[in-house]
Amino acid sequence: MIKEKITIYYDKECPFCNSYARYLKLKDSYELILKNAREDKNIDSKFDINNGFIVNFKDNFFQGQKALEFLNSVVNKTTFLGKLHFLFKYDNVFSSLLYKILFILRKVVLFLMQKKSKI
């Protein structure tokens, strides 16, 4: 069986981003490719990684909250992280607010760790 490839560009130095990427499990028909955006700058120029992680699937790019919404359709729902994905199932005020909170927390944590939040 040929698996469809999904590439995620993320900040490996961010503890939230790194944990999410390491524990994310997709359905069996997908292959997950992780790219550290601090090292691999090969991202579509229309996107700024500083505005959130980026997912590439079949030449389609999704960023931030939209990336989480897309991943909800391909994540393995039997895992703990997969079960949490229901929070981003729909484009609504709650999921938008939750993503913004996580985005701000990332910046705060990186500041406390004395790392640059801007890639």
N, C-alpha and C positions, 0 to 999 in steps of 0.2 A: 504494500500500500504506500503510495506516494503521499507524503504529508505536505500540507500547505504551510508555508513559512510566514511567521509573524515576527517582526523585528521590533524590539523596544529599545529606544534611546533614553537613557536615564542617568542620574547623577549617582555614581557608585560611592562617592564620599558622603552622601547624605544617608544617615542610618535608616530613615523611613523608606527612602527609595530603594536602597540596597536590600533591605529585608523584604520589601514587597516583591522585588524582582527575583530574589532567591526562592521565595516560597510560592510564587505563582505557578500553578499547574494548569495546563490547558487540556482540552478534550484530546483524545488519542489521535484525532485526524490532523492535528497541528503540531508544528515544530517551533519551539520558542528560541529565538536568537536574541541574546542580550548584548547591547553595545553601551559601553561607558562613554557618555557624551563629553567627558573631560578629555578623553583620549581619541575617540573616533568622531571627527568633525564632518563626516560624510553624510550630512543630513540635508534634505531638500531646503534650498535657500529661502523658501517662503515661510519657514518656521524658525522661531527663535526658541532654543531649548530653555532659555531663562523664563519662558512663560509656561513651563510645565513639560512633563515627559512626553515623548512622541512615539506613536505606534505606526508602523508601516505594514500594510497588508495588501498584496496585489496592486501595487502602485497607488494605493490610497493612503493618505496620511491623516492621523487623528492626533489631537493634542489636548493635554490636560483632562478636563472633565469628559470631553468627547471620546478621548482615548479609553477612559474607564468605562464609559457606556459601551463602546465597541467590545472591549475585553469581556464585558459581562456576557456577551453572546458566545464566547469561545472558551471561557474558563470552566474548569472541571468543578462542578457544583458540589461534589462530595467532599472537597477539602474545606478546612476552616476558612481560609481566605476566599475560596469560591462562594461559600455561604454568605460572607460579608458583602460580596459584590451586589447583592440585591439592593443595597443602599444607593447604588448608581445605575439602577436599571432604567430609570426614566429621566428624561430631561425636565427636572422640576426645581423649585426653589430650594428644597431641602438638600438635594444632591449638589447643587451649585454652591450653596453655603458651606456644606461639609468639605467640598474640594478646596474652596478658598481658605478655610481654616487650616487644612492640612498643608496647603501651599505656604501660608504664613508661618506655621510651626516649623516647616523645613528651614526657612530663612533664619528663624530664631535659633534653632538647634545648631545650624552651621556657624552662626555668629558666636555662640557659646563655645563651640569647638575650635574657634579661631580659624575657620576655613571660609573661603570666598563662596558666597551663594551664587554669584554671577559666573557663568561658565564662559 
